[in-house]
Amino acid sequence: MLDAMTTMNISLPDALKCFVDEQVNERGYGTCSEYVRELIRRDQQRQQLRALLLDGAASGMTTPVNGDYFESLRTRVRNARK
């Protein structure tokens, strides 16, 4: 199922409009809208990653990891594939 689309008009200086047009042509986007949607998706992903990193940094210290820890992860992955 496709998401509903809404139109949003933006104003760009000539230099940015030329840059967008170049990116569309050079990178194989069908339209300027496709290029802008991709930029917005990447920014969303960047913000989500940043939030996860900040959450991890704020979560406090954990116990040190060693070879046994990584082996237990490998075992869990192997068992999950079965």
C-alpha positions in Angstrom: 0.0 0.0 0.0 1.4 3.4 -0.9 1.4 6.3 1.5 -0.7 9.3 0.6 1.3 12.1 -1.0 1.0 15.8 -0.1 2.5 18.6 -2.1 4.9 21.0 -0.5 6.4 23.9 -2.4 9.9 25.1 -1.5 11.9 28.1 -2.7 15.6 27.7 -3.6 18.2 30.2 -4.7 19.3 29.5 -8.3 22.6 28.0 -7.2 20.8 25.4 -5.0 18.2 24.7 -7.8 21.1 24.0 -10.2 22.7 21.7 -7.7 19.5 19.7 -7.2 19.0 19.4 -10.9 22.6 18.2 -11.3 22.1 15.6 -8.6 18.9 14.4 -10.2 20.6 13.9 -13.5 23.9 12.5 -12.3 22.5 10.1 -9.6 19.6 8.7 -11.6 16.6 10.2 -9.7 13.5 10.6 -11.8 12.5 13.9 -10.3 13.6 16.6 -7.9 11.0 15.3 -5.5 12.6 11.9 -5.4 15.9 13.4 -4.6 14.5 15.6 -1.8 12.5 12.6 -0.4 15.8 10.6 -0.2 17.5 13.5 1.6 14.7 13.7 4.1 14.8 9.9 4.7 18.5 10.0 5.2 18.1 12.8 7.7 15.5 10.8 9.6 17.8 7.8 9.8 20.7 10.1 10.9 18.5 11.5 13.7 17.3 8.0 14.8 20.9 6.8 14.9 22.0 9.8 16.9 19.2 9.2 19.4 20.2 5.6 19.8 23.9 6.6 20.3 22.9 9.2 22.9 20.7 6.6 24.7 23.6 4.2 24.7 26.0 6.8 26.0 23.6 7.7 28.8 22.8 4.2 29.7 25.9 3.8 32.0 28.7 1.3 32.2 28.2 -2.3 31.5 30.3 -5.3 32.4 33.3 -5.8 30.2 32.9 -8.1 27.3 35.3 -10.9 26.5 35.6 -13.9 24.3 33.0 -15.9 26.2 30.5 -13.1 25.6 31.0 -13.1 21.9 30.9 -16.9 21.8 27.5 -16.8 23.6 26.3 -14.4 20.9 27.4 -16.7 18.1 25.7 -19.6 19.8 22.4 -17.6 20.1 22.6 -16.7 16.4 23.3 -20.3 15.4 20.3 -21.5 17.5 18.0 -18.8 16.1 18.7 -20.0 12.5 17.6 -23.5 13.3 
